[in-house]
């Protein structure tokens, strides 16, 4: 899936809202969750376990797509009013990192969210956002935020031509009237198309499932032309069962799929999965 396409094609964007008063609401939402997490002493657990516990706090929240692209000006955005598959994964990860770093606050949360969401952790316009999931994975591996364990779990390298955004510029407000941005985007897409992606094909899925741990981020690779991945979720292993926490457009909310395997196999256009494991943050809180 491309990370931020349309609600029908992907699970879509990141978090945003420009409505008055939302910043205070979102700040209070983060503060209340920080207090809850600290009160439960979840920071004493391994970081991937902390991450999946934090992710479970999002279950039941509304599904909301397209929130990142409501403004032409690029800024790191968050709204607690709803999540798509990408914003769920990023927001839960940023919140877990903030808690683990010992400074769980709205400012620290937004700092971590920016590090996760943008190339090299630097917000520098629309194209600095990690739009394609394959680059999101590679960049966050390089930043030490996650580790790609796909090859350890029956994965193999594949290449795919990525061009969905540049060939469907009408779907993106920022691209519709900007031939300059489209040209720069094509350069990014050509670079990404040369980079191999590690994917566990569907025929190897069953044997790979045993190695997936709670807190692993699961990306569903797609057969759709021009796209790399179609969906993201967070694995939960409990009582011998492997489930998936994800933001579902079909359910209209963040939900828990009882069987990760069944969900992946029933997902339209699924070609396989990639698995990345969140790493304990070592960066000192800077804000």
PASEBA-1860 file (N, C-alpha, C; in nm, 3 decimals):
! residues 287
1> XXXXXXXX> 0.082/-0.118/0.000/0.000/0.000/0.000/0.084/0.122/0.000 ~ 0.047/0.212/-0.065/0.104/0.343/-0.043/0.042/0.388/0.087 ~ 0.114/0.461/0.166/0.063/0.490/0.297/-0.054/0.584/0.296 ~ -0.056/0.677/0.209/-0.158/0.779/0.217/-0.229/0.797/0.087 ~ -0.315/0.711/0.050/-0.381/0.726/-0.078/-0.524/0.768/-0.052 ~ -0.616/0.686/-0.073/-0.755/0.714/-0.044/-0.802/0.613/0.057 ~ -0.908/0.644/0.128/-0.960/0.554/0.228/-0.996/0.421/0.166 ~ -1.045/0.421/0.044/-1.087/0.297/-0.019/-0.969/0.213/-0.064
9> XXXXXXXX> -0.857/0.279/-0.094/-0.745/0.205/-0.150/-0.646/0.168/-0.044 ~ -0.625/0.256/0.048/-0.535/0.228/0.158/-0.614/0.247/0.283 ~ -0.542/0.257/0.386/-0.609/0.297/0.507/-0.584/0.443/0.526 ~ -0.494/0.499/0.457/-0.470/0.640/0.436/-0.376/0.710/0.529 ~ -0.397/0.827/0.561/-0.306/0.931/0.605/-0.260/0.934/0.748 ~ -0.210/1.046/0.782/-0.165/1.075/0.916/-0.266/1.160/0.985 ~ -0.224/1.218/1.096/-0.321/1.280/1.179/-0.321/1.430/1.171 ~ -0.438/1.490/1.168/-0.446/1.632/1.159/-0.584/1.682/1.190
17> XXXXXXXX> -0.590/1.805/1.220/-0.715/1.877/1.217/-0.684/2.022/1.241 ~ -0.759/2.106/1.177/-0.735/2.248/1.194/-0.851/2.314/1.268 ~ -0.941/2.235/1.323/-1.055/2.293/1.391/-1.012/2.360/1.521 ~ -1.073/2.474/1.553/-1.035/2.547/1.675/-1.051/2.461/1.799 ~ -0.955/2.473/1.890/-0.965/2.404/2.018/-0.915/2.262/2.019 ~ -0.886/2.207/1.901/-0.845/2.068/1.895/-0.709/2.047/1.961 ~ -0.619/2.142/1.948/-0.486/2.123/2.008/-0.496/2.099/2.157 ~ -0.580/2.175/2.227/-0.597/2.155/2.370/-0.660/2.020/2.398
25> XXXXXXXX> -0.757/1.983/2.317/-0.822/1.852/2.334/-0.721/1.739/2.315 ~ -0.640/1.751/2.211/-0.541/1.647/2.182/-0.434/1.642/2.290 ~ -0.393/1.758/2.338/-0.294/1.764/2.445/-0.347/1.695/2.571 ~ -0.473/1.719/2.603/-0.534/1.656/2.720/-0.547/1.505/2.700 ~ -0.576/1.465/2.576/-0.589/1.322/2.544/-0.456/1.251/2.567 ~ -0.349/1.312/2.520/-0.216/1.253/2.540/-0.181/1.249/2.688 ~ -0.207/1.359/2.760/-0.174/1.367/2.903/-0.247/1.259/2.982 ~ -0.374/1.237/2.950/-0.451/1.136/3.024/-0.399/0.996/2.998
33> XXXXXXXX> -0.356/0.970/2.874/-0.300/0.839/2.843/-0.162/0.820/2.904 ~ -0.084/0.927/2.911/0.046/0.919/2.979/0.026/0.881/3.125 ~ -0.071/0.944/3.189/-0.098/0.916/3.330/-0.142/0.772/3.349 ~ -0.227/0.725/3.260/-0.276/0.587/3.269/-0.161/0.488/3.252 ~ -0.078/0.508/3.150/0.032/0.416/3.123/0.132/0.414/3.237 ~ 0.167/0.531/3.287/0.261/0.537/3.399/0.202/0.474/3.525 ~ 0.072/0.493/3.544/0.005/0.434/3.660/0.004/0.283/3.657 ~ 0.002/0.227/3.535/0.002/0.082/3.519/0.143/0.022/3.524
41> XXXXXXXX> 0.245/0.108/3.528/0.386/0.067/3.534/0.424/-0.021/3.415 ~ 0.370/0.010/3.300/0.401/-0.066/3.180/0.544/-0.045/3.135 ~ 0.607/0.062/3.177/0.745/0.088/3.136/0.842/-0.016/3.190 ~ 0.799/-0.096/3.285/0.883/-0.202/3.338/0.889/-0.323/3.245 ~ 0.805/-0.323/3.143/0.800/-0.435/3.049/0.891/-0.408/2.929 ~ 0.930/-0.513/2.855/1.010/-0.492/2.732/0.936/-0.397/2.639 ~ 1.012/-0.319/2.562/0.949/-0.214/2.483/0.844/-0.265/2.384 ~ 0.866/-0.376/2.312/0.759/-0.422/2.222/0.630/-0.455/2.296
49> XXXXXXXX> 0.641/-0.505/2.418/0.522/-0.534/2.498/0.456/-0.403/2.540 ~ 0.536/-0.306/2.581/0.483/-0.173/2.612/0.408/-0.117/2.492 ~ 0.466/-0.132/2.375/0.405/-0.078/2.252/0.269/-0.141/2.225 ~ 0.259/-0.272/2.238/0.131/-0.335/2.208/0.027/-0.305/2.315 ~ 0.072/-0.284/2.439/-0.022/-0.243/2.545/-0.076/-0.103/2.515 ~ 0.013/-0.015/2.472/-0.031/0.120/2.434/-0.126/0.114/2.315 ~ -0.094/0.030/2.218/-0.179/0.018/2.100/-0.321/-0.027/2.137 ~ -0.331/-0.113/2.239/-0.464/-0.160/2.280/-0.550/-0.047/2.336
57> XXXXXXXX> -0.487/0.060/2.383/-0.564/0.175/2.433/-0.639/0.246/2.320 ~ -0.595/0.223/2.197/-0.658/0.288/2.082/-0.778/0.208/2.030 ~ -0.793/0.083/2.073/-0.902/0.000/2.024/-1.036/0.065/2.059 ~ -1.121/0.074/1.959/-1.251/0.138/1.977/-1.254/0.282/1.929 ~ -1.136/0.342/1.907/-1.132/0.479/1.854/-1.184/0.479/1.710 ~ -1.247/0.587/1.666/-1.303/0.591/1.531/-1.197/0.578/1.422 ~ -1.236/0.517/1.312/-1.153/0.518/1.192/-1.172/0.652/1.123 ~ -1.063/0.713/1.085/-1.072/0.841/1.015/-0.959/0.850/0.915
65> XXXXXXXX> -0.994/0.863/0.788/-0.894/0.867/0.681/-0.875/1.009/0.629 ~ -0.763/1.031/0.564/-0.738/1.155/0.496/-0.707/1.273/0.584 ~ -0.674/1.250/0.708/-0.655/1.362/0.801/-0.526/1.439/0.777 ~ -0.430/1.376/0.715/-0.301/1.444/0.698/-0.304/1.549/0.588 ~ -0.387/1.530/0.491/-0.384/1.615/0.372/-0.497/1.717/0.368 ~ -0.541/1.764/0.483/-0.646/1.864/0.487/-0.594/2.006/0.465 ~ -0.462/2.022/0.467/-0.400/2.152/0.444/-0.286/2.136/0.344 ~ -0.264/2.238/0.263/-0.155/2.232/0.167/-0.019/2.250/0.234
73> XXXXXXXX> -0.019/2.322/0.347/0.107/2.344/0.420/0.141/2.220/0.502 ~ 0.260/2.167/0.482/0.300/2.046/0.553/0.345/2.077/0.695 ~ 0.282/2.014/0.790/0.327/2.020/0.929/0.295/1.886/0.992 ~ 0.364/1.854/1.100/0.339/1.727/1.168/0.207/1.741/1.244 ~ 0.113/1.654/1.213/-0.022/1.669/1.266/-0.064/1.545/1.345 ~ -0.146/1.571/1.443/-0.207/1.463/1.523/-0.348/1.504/1.561 ~ -0.440/1.411/1.552/-0.573/1.432/1.606/-0.617/1.305/1.677 ~ -0.676/1.323/1.792/-0.727/1.208/1.869/-0.868/1.172/1.826
81> XXXXXXXX> -0.920/1.239/1.723/-1.057/1.217/1.680/-1.074/1.094/1.593 ~ -0.965/1.035/1.548/-0.976/0.915/1.465/-0.843/0.881/1.401 ~ -0.829/0.756/1.358/-0.702/0.705/1.308/-0.725/0.616/1.186 ~ -0.629/0.619/1.095/-0.622/0.518/0.990/-0.511/0.422/1.028 ~ -0.481/0.327/0.940/-0.385/0.223/0.980/-0.246/0.280/1.007 ~ -0.206/0.380/0.927/-0.073/0.437/0.946/-0.067/0.525/1.070 ~ -0.166/0.612/1.086/-0.163/0.702/1.201/-0.176/0.626/1.332 ~ -0.245/0.514/1.330/-0.252/0.429/1.450/-0.113/0.377/1.485
89> XXXXXXXX> -0.046/0.316/1.388/0.087/0.260/1.412/0.184/0.368/1.459 ~ 0.183/0.483/1.392/0.276/0.590/1.426/0.244/0.652/1.562 ~ 0.115/0.678/1.587/0.077/0.747/1.711/0.103/0.659/1.833 ~ 0.068/0.531/1.823/0.093/0.440/1.935/0.243/0.426/1.960 ~ 0.322/0.424/1.852/0.467/0.411/1.866/0.526/0.537/1.930 ~ 0.482/0.654/1.886/0.532/0.779/1.943/0.495/0.792/2.090 ~ 0.375/0.748/2.126/0.332/0.754/2.266/0.413/0.657/2.351 ~ 0.434/0.535/2.301/0.514/0.438/2.375/0.657/0.485/2.392
97> XXXXXXXX> 0.714/0.546/2.288/0.851/0.598/2.299/0.859/0.709/2.403 ~ 0.760/0.797/2.404/0.761/0.909/2.499/0.760/0.858/2.642 ~ 0.677/0.757/2.668/0.670/0.699/2.802/0.803/0.633/2.837 ~ 0.858/0.555/2.743/0.982/0.483/2.769/1.099/0.578/2.794 ~ 1.095/0.695/2.733/1.202/0.793/2.751/1.188/0.870/2.881 ~ 1.078/0.849/2.952/1.060/0.912/3.082/1.010/1.054/3.078 ~ 0.958/1.096/2.961/0.905/1.232/2.951/0.781/1.229/2.863 ~ 0.677/1.172/2.917/0.554/1.157/2.840/0.474/1.286/2.849
105> XXXXXXXX> 0.479/1.363/2.743/0.408/1.490/2.734/0.365/1.509/2.590 ~ 0.279/1.604/2.566/0.233/1.631/2.429/0.350/1.673/2.341 ~ 0.437/1.760/2.392/0.551/1.807/2.312/0.646/1.694/2.277 ~ 0.674/1.608/2.375/0.762/1.495/2.349/0.698/1.397/2.250 ~ 0.568/1.375/2.268/0.494/1.288/2.176/0.504/1.341/2.033 ~ 0.482/1.470/2.013/0.489/1.528/1.879/0.631/1.523/1.824 ~ 0.730/1.537/1.909/0.869/1.525/1.866/0.896/1.384/1.814 ~ 0.853/1.283/1.887/0.873/1.145/1.843/0.793/1.115/1.717
113> XXXXXXXX> 0.673/1.169/1.707/0.590/1.147/1.589/0.659/1.203/1.464 ~ 0.718/1.320/1.477/0.790/1.379/1.364/0.910/1.295/1.325 ~ 0.983/1.243/1.422/1.098/1.156/1.393/1.056/1.032/1.315 ~ 0.942/0.976/1.351/0.893/0.854/1.287/0.843/0.881/1.146 ~ 0.776/0.990/1.128/0.697/1.015/1.006/0.777/1.070/0.889 ~ 0.890/1.135/0.916/0.960/1.206/0.811/1.099/1.150/0.785 ~ 1.142/1.163/0.662/1.272/1.112/0.619/1.384/1.170/0.706 ~ 1.462/1.081/0.765/1.569/1.116/0.858/1.517/1.194/0.979
121> XXXXXXXX> 1.388/1.190/1.001/1.329/1.257/1.116/1.317/1.407/1.101 ~ 1.330/1.457/0.979/1.331/1.602/0.955/1.213/1.642/0.868 ~ 1.128/1.728/0.918/1.016/1.779/0.840/1.067/1.890/0.749 ~ 1.057/1.864/0.619/1.107/1.962/0.521/1.014/1.961/0.399 ~ 0.887/1.989/0.423/0.791/1.994/0.315/0.721/1.861/0.291 ~ 0.627/1.863/0.198/0.540/1.750/0.169/0.616/1.623/0.133 ~ 0.721/1.638/0.053/0.793/1.520/0.006/0.892/1.466/0.107 ~ 0.907/1.532/0.222/0.990/1.474/0.328/0.911/1.370/0.408
129> XXXXXXXX> 0.782/1.369/0.389/0.699/1.267/0.456/0.725/1.131/0.391 ~ 0.729/1.026/0.470/0.758/0.891/0.419/0.628/0.831/0.365 ~ 0.593/0.869/0.242/0.465/0.831/0.185/0.454/0.682/0.157 ~ 0.560/0.622/0.105/0.557/0.479/0.072/0.606/0.397/0.192 ~ 0.533/0.293/0.224/0.564/0.213/0.343/0.703/0.150/0.334 ~ 0.746/0.111/0.214/0.879/0.052/0.201/0.987/0.151/0.246 ~ 0.968/0.279/0.213/1.065/0.379/0.260/1.047/0.407/0.408 ~ 0.923/0.404/0.456/0.896/0.421/0.599/0.974/0.316/0.678
137> XXXXXXXX> 0.969/0.192/0.631/1.041/0.084/0.700/1.191/0.109/0.695 ~ 1.245/0.134/0.575/1.389/0.150/0.560/1.440/0.270/0.639 ~ 1.367/0.380/0.638/1.412/0.500/0.707/1.408/0.482/0.858 ~ 1.305/0.415/0.908/1.295/0.393/1.052/1.391/0.285/1.101 ~ 1.431/0.195/1.013/1.540/0.104/1.045/1.669/0.183/1.059 ~ 1.695/0.273/0.964/1.817/0.354/0.967/1.823/0.444/1.090 ~ 1.708/0.490/1.137/1.703/0.576/1.255/1.709/0.497/1.386 ~ 1.709/0.365/1.378/1.715/0.282/1.498/1.583/0.273/1.572
145> XXXXXXXX> 1.473/0.302/1.503/1.341/0.298/1.567/1.280/0.159/1.558 ~ 1.305/0.089/1.447/1.255/-0.048/1.430/1.365/-0.134/1.368 ~ 1.345/-0.263/1.374/1.434/-0.359/1.308/1.350/-0.446/1.215 ~ 1.394/-0.461/1.092/1.321/-0.543/0.995/1.359/-0.689/1.016 ~ 1.262/-0.769/1.059/1.288/-0.910/1.087/1.228/-1.001/0.980 ~ 1.185/-0.944/0.870/1.116/-1.020/0.766/1.202/-1.134/0.712 ~ 1.329/-1.106/0.687/1.417/-1.209/0.630/1.437/-1.325/0.726 ~ 1.428/-1.299/0.855/1.441/-1.407/0.953/1.316/-1.495/0.956
153> XXXXXXXX> 1.207/-1.446/0.899/1.078/-1.516/0.907/1.030/-1.560/0.770 ~ 1.116/-1.630/0.697/1.080/-1.686/0.567/1.065/-1.580/0.457 ~ 1.115/-1.459/0.481/1.102/-1.354/0.382/1.204/-1.365/0.270 ~ 1.170/-1.304/0.157/1.261/-1.299/0.043/1.258/-1.158/-0.016 ~ 1.366/-1.122/-0.087/1.374/-0.989/-0.145/1.298/-0.984/-0.277 ~ 1.223/-0.877/-0.295/1.154/-0.852/-0.422/1.172/-0.704/-0.456 ~ 1.152/-0.671/-0.582/1.151/-0.532/-0.626/1.018/-0.504/-0.694 ~ 0.975/-0.380/-0.682/0.850/-0.341/-0.746/0.860/-0.198/-0.794
161> XXXXXXXX> 0.804/-0.171/-0.909/0.804/-0.034/-0.960/0.697/0.046/-0.886 ~ 0.740/0.152/-0.819/0.649/0.236/-0.742/0.626/0.367/-0.816 ~ 0.499/0.394/-0.846/0.466/0.517/-0.918/0.321/0.560/-0.896 ~ 0.256/0.504/-0.797/0.114/0.531/-0.780/0.086/0.679/-0.757 ~ 0.163/0.742/-0.672/0.136/0.882/-0.639/0.154/0.972/-0.761 ~ 0.262/0.954/-0.833/0.288/1.041/-0.947/0.192/1.017/-1.063 ~ 0.140/0.895/-1.072/0.045/0.865/-1.180/-0.100/0.887/-1.138 ~ -0.121/0.921/-1.011/-0.255/0.952/-0.961/-0.251/1.083/-0.881
169> XXXXXXXX> -0.181/1.180/-0.937/-0.161/1.307/-0.866/-0.292/1.376/-0.832 ~ -0.397/1.347/-0.907/-0.527/1.411/-0.881/-0.586/1.372/-0.747 ~ -0.535/1.266/-0.687/-0.586/1.220/-0.557/-0.526/1.297/-0.441 ~ -0.421/1.374/-0.467/-0.347/1.442/-0.362/-0.355/1.593/-0.379 ~ -0.416/1.663/-0.285/-0.428/1.809/-0.297/-0.294/1.879/-0.319 ~ -0.189/1.828/-0.254/-0.059/1.893/-0.265/0.004/1.876/-0.403 ~ -0.038/1.772/-0.476/0.023/1.742/-0.605/-0.058/1.792/-0.725 ~ -0.185/1.818/-0.706/-0.274/1.844/-0.819/-0.225/1.954/-0.911
177> XXXXXXXX> -0.175/2.061/-0.854/-0.136/2.177/-0.934/0.013/2.207/-0.923 ~ 0.092/2.103/-0.899/0.235/2.126/-0.881/0.317/2.028/-0.964 ~ 0.350/2.068/-1.084/0.433/1.983/-1.169/0.573/1.968/-1.111 ~ 0.618/2.070/-1.035/0.750/2.063/-0.972/0.754/1.951/-0.869 ~ 0.652/1.946/-0.782/0.648/1.841/-0.681/0.634/1.703/-0.746 ~ 0.555/1.693/-0.850/0.538/1.564/-0.917/0.670/1.517/-0.976 ~ 0.746/1.610/-1.034/0.876/1.574/-1.090/0.972/1.525/-0.983 ~ 0.975/1.593/-0.869/1.060/1.550/-0.758/1.014/1.416/-0.702
185> XXXXXXXX> 0.883/1.396/-0.698/0.828/1.270/-0.648/0.869/1.154/-0.739 ~ 0.868/1.177/-0.868/0.909/1.070/-0.961/1.053/1.028/-0.936 ~ 1.137/1.124/-0.901/1.277/1.091/-0.869/1.282/1.002/-0.745 ~ 1.202/1.035/-0.643/1.195/0.952/-0.522/1.144/0.813/-0.556 ~ 1.040/0.806/-0.637/0.982/0.676/-0.673/1.080/0.589/-0.751 ~ 1.157/0.650/-0.840/1.257/0.572/-0.913/1.362/0.516/-0.818 ~ 1.402/0.597/-0.722/1.500/0.549/-0.623/1.444/0.433/-0.543 ~ 1.322/0.447/-0.496/1.260/0.341/-0.416/1.238/0.214/-0.498
193> XXXXXXXX> 1.211/0.229/-0.627/1.187/0.112/-0.712/1.312/0.027/-0.729 ~ 1.427/0.089/-0.707/1.554/0.014/-0.718/1.589/-0.059/-0.589 ~ 1.520/-0.026/-0.480/1.552/-0.085/-0.351/1.472/-0.214/-0.329 ~ 1.538/-0.324/-0.295/1.463/-0.448/-0.269/1.385/-0.439/-0.138 ~ 1.268/-0.503/-0.138/1.185/-0.511/-0.018/1.180/-0.656/0.028 ~ 1.193/-0.678/0.158/1.183/-0.813/0.212/1.035/-0.842/0.241 ~ 0.983/-0.947/0.180/0.841/-0.982/0.195/0.827/-1.132/0.218 ~ 0.739/-1.169/0.309/0.704/-1.309/0.331/0.586/-1.341/0.240
201> XXXXXXXX> 0.605/-1.421/0.135/0.494/-1.453/0.045/0.384/-1.531/0.117 ~ 0.265/-1.526/0.063/0.153/-1.595/0.127/0.179/-1.744/0.144 ~ 0.252/-1.804/0.050/0.277/-1.948/0.059/0.372/-1.983/0.174 ~ 0.444/-1.883/0.227/0.533/-1.906/0.341/0.476/-1.851/0.472 ~ 0.357/-1.796/0.465/0.301/-1.727/0.581/0.284/-1.819/0.701 ~ 0.228/-1.936/0.681/0.198/-2.026/0.793/0.323/-2.060/0.873 ~ 0.434/-2.086/0.803/0.557/-2.125/0.873/0.624/-2.005/0.939 ~ 0.590/-1.884/0.896/0.652/-1.764/0.951/0.581/-1.712/1.075
209> XXXXXXXX> 0.457/-1.750/1.093/0.375/-1.692/1.199/0.432/-1.715/1.339 ~ 0.498/-1.829/1.359/0.551/-1.861/1.491/0.658/-1.764/1.538 ~ 0.722/-1.694/1.445/0.827/-1.601/1.483/0.780/-1.459/1.506 ~ 0.653/-1.433/1.481/0.599/-1.299/1.502/0.567/-1.280/1.650 ~ 0.611/-1.168/1.705/0.594/-1.140/1.847/0.494/-1.028/1.870 ~ 0.444/-1.020/1.993/0.360/-0.907/2.031/0.437/-0.777/2.011 ~ 0.371/-0.681/1.950/0.433/-0.552/1.926/0.497/-0.539/1.789 ~ 0.509/-0.648/1.715/0.563/-0.640/1.580/0.465/-0.564/1.491
217> XXXXXXXX> 0.519/-0.480/1.404/0.438/-0.409/1.306/0.431/-0.494/1.180 ~ 0.310/-0.524/1.137/0.288/-0.610/1.020/0.236/-0.524/0.905 ~ 0.307/-0.527/0.793/0.268/-0.452/0.674/0.226/-0.552/0.566 ~ 0.107/-0.533/0.513/0.055/-0.623/0.410/0.096/-0.572/0.272 ~ 0.181/-0.648/0.203/0.224/-0.612/0.068/0.108/-0.633/-0.029 ~ 0.106/-0.553/-0.135/-0.006/-0.558/-0.227/0.037/-0.591/-0.369 ~ -0.054/-0.648/-0.444/-0.032/-0.675/-0.586/-0.075/-0.557/-0.673 ~ -0.132/-0.453/-0.613/-0.179/-0.339/-0.691/-0.062/-0.271/-0.762
225> XXXXXXXX> -0.078/-0.239/-0.888/0.031/-0.174/-0.962/0.070/-0.040/-0.900 ~ 0.200/-0.018/-0.891/0.251/0.110/-0.844/0.259/0.125/-0.694 ~ 0.207/0.030/-0.619/0.206/0.038/-0.473/0.291/-0.072/-0.412 ~ 0.343/-0.046/-0.292/0.421/-0.147/-0.223/0.338/-0.221/-0.118 ~ 0.267/-0.146/-0.034/0.190/-0.208/0.075/0.048/-0.150/0.078 ~ -0.043/-0.228/0.135/-0.184/-0.188/0.137/-0.238/-0.163/0.277 ~ -0.171/-0.211/0.380/-0.228/-0.197/0.514/-0.120/-0.221/0.619 ~ -0.143/-0.167/0.738/-0.053/-0.185/0.851/-0.132/-0.221/0.975
233> XXXXXXXX> -0.069/-0.297/1.063/-0.129/-0.330/1.192/-0.021/-0.371/1.291 ~ -0.065/-0.400/1.412/0.026/-0.435/1.521/-0.012/-0.572/1.574 ~ 0.085/-0.662/1.577/0.058/-0.799/1.620/0.040/-0.808/1.771 ~ -0.051/-0.894/1.813/-0.073/-0.923/1.954/-0.078/-1.074/1.972 ~ 0.015/-1.127/2.050/0.017/-1.270/2.078/-0.030/-1.291/2.222 ~ -0.137/-1.365/2.239/-0.195/-1.386/2.372/-0.267/-1.520/2.376 ~ -0.235/-1.599/2.478/-0.302/-1.727/2.495/-0.286/-1.820/2.376 ~ -0.172/-1.814/2.310/-0.148/-1.900/2.196/-0.207/-1.850/2.066
241> XXXXXXXX> -0.276/-1.736/2.070/-0.337/-1.680/1.950/-0.260/-1.559/1.902 ~ -0.254/-1.542/1.771/-0.186/-1.428/1.711/-0.291/-1.340/1.645 ~ -0.315/-1.223/1.702/-0.418/-1.132/1.655/-0.354/-1.009/1.593 ~ -0.439/-0.918/1.542/-0.390/-0.798/1.478/-0.474/-0.678/1.522 ~ -0.406/-0.577/1.577/-0.471/-0.450/1.609/-0.452/-0.359/1.488 ~ -0.561/-0.305/1.437/-0.549/-0.218/1.320/-0.670/-0.125/1.311 ~ -0.655/-0.019/1.235/-0.765/0.073/1.208/-0.838/0.023/1.084 ~ -0.963/-0.013/1.101/-1.039/-0.078/0.995/-1.143/0.017/0.935
249> XXXXXXXX> -1.131/0.043/0.805/-1.234/0.123/0.738/-1.366/0.048/0.732 ~ -1.359/-0.084/0.723/-1.480/-0.166/0.718/-1.556/-0.161/0.850 ~ -1.484/-0.171/0.961/-1.547/-0.166/1.093/-1.575/-0.024/1.138 ~ -1.503/0.072/1.079/-1.520/0.212/1.118/-1.454/0.249/1.248 ~ -1.355/0.166/1.289/-1.287/0.193/1.416/-1.159/0.112/1.424 ~ -1.079/0.145/1.524/-0.963/0.062/1.556/-1.015/-0.065/1.622 ~ -0.973/-0.178/1.571/-1.030/-0.304/1.617/-0.923/-0.411/1.633 ~ -0.962/-0.522/1.692/-0.873/-0.636/1.711/-0.924/-0.753/1.628
257> XXXXXXXX> -0.848/-0.789/1.525/-0.882/-0.907/1.445/-0.834/-1.031/1.520 ~ -0.923/-1.127/1.545/-0.885/-1.243/1.626/-0.775/-1.330/1.565 ~ -0.764/-1.331/1.432/-0.662/-1.413/1.367/-0.588/-1.330/1.264 ~ -0.460/-1.305/1.288/-0.379/-1.232/1.193/-0.370/-1.308/1.061 ~ -0.350/-1.438/1.068/-0.336/-1.517/0.945/-0.462/-1.510/0.860 ~ -0.577/-1.529/0.921/-0.701/-1.527/0.846/-0.725/-1.389/0.784 ~ -0.691/-1.286/0.859/-0.711/-1.151/0.807/-0.623/-1.127/0.685 ~ -0.495/-1.164/0.694/-0.404/-1.142/0.582/-0.449/-1.220/0.460
265> XXXXXXXX> -0.487/-1.346/0.480/-0.527/-1.430/0.366/-0.656/-1.381/0.301 ~ -0.740/-1.314/0.377/-0.866/-1.265/0.321/-0.855/-1.122/0.267 ~ -0.739/-1.060/0.285/-0.724/-0.921/0.244/-0.712/-0.912/0.092 ~ -0.795/-0.831/0.028/-0.789/-0.818/-0.119/-0.652/-0.768/-0.163 ~ -0.597/-0.830/-0.263/-0.469/-0.792/-0.326/-0.347/-0.822/-0.241 ~ -0.362/-0.896/-0.130/-0.246/-0.927/-0.046/-0.146/-1.014/-0.121 ~ -0.019/-0.975/-0.115/0.088/-1.053/-0.177/0.175/-1.121/-0.073 ~ 0.159/-1.079/0.054/0.241/-1.131/0.163/0.252/-1.024/0.270
273> XXXXXXXX> 0.348/-1.040/0.359/0.366/-0.942/0.467/0.513/-0.913/0.490 ~ 0.538/-0.798/0.549/0.669/-0.766/0.604/0.649/-0.742/0.754 ~ 0.752/-0.769/0.833/0.741/-0.758/0.979/0.859/-0.678/1.032 ~ 0.829/-0.572/1.105/0.935/-0.492/1.170/0.907/-0.487/1.318 ~ 1.014/-0.488/1.395/1.005/-0.496/1.541/1.051/-0.364/1.604 ~ 0.968/-0.301/1.686/1.008/-0.174/1.750/1.122/-0.196/1.848 ~ 1.215/-0.101/1.849/1.332/-0.109/1.936/1.318/-0.013/2.053 ~ 1.379/-0.050/2.162/1.377/0.038/2.280/1.441/0.171/2.245
281> XXXXXXX> 1.371/0.282/2.265/1.428/0.412/2.229/1.544/0.448/2.320 ~ 1.647/0.506/2.261/1.765/0.545/2.339/1.788/0.694/2.335 ~ 1.714/0.763/2.250/1.731/0.908/2.239/1.685/0.976/2.368 ~ 1.760/1.071/2.415/1.721/1.149/2.532/1.610/1.244/2.494 ~ 1.511/1.255/2.582/1.403/1.349/2.557/1.461/1.488/2.537 ~ 1.425/1.550/2.426/1.484/1.679/2.392/1.385/1.793/2.397 ~ 1.261/1.764/2.429/1.161/1.870/2.435/1.072/1.849/2.554
END
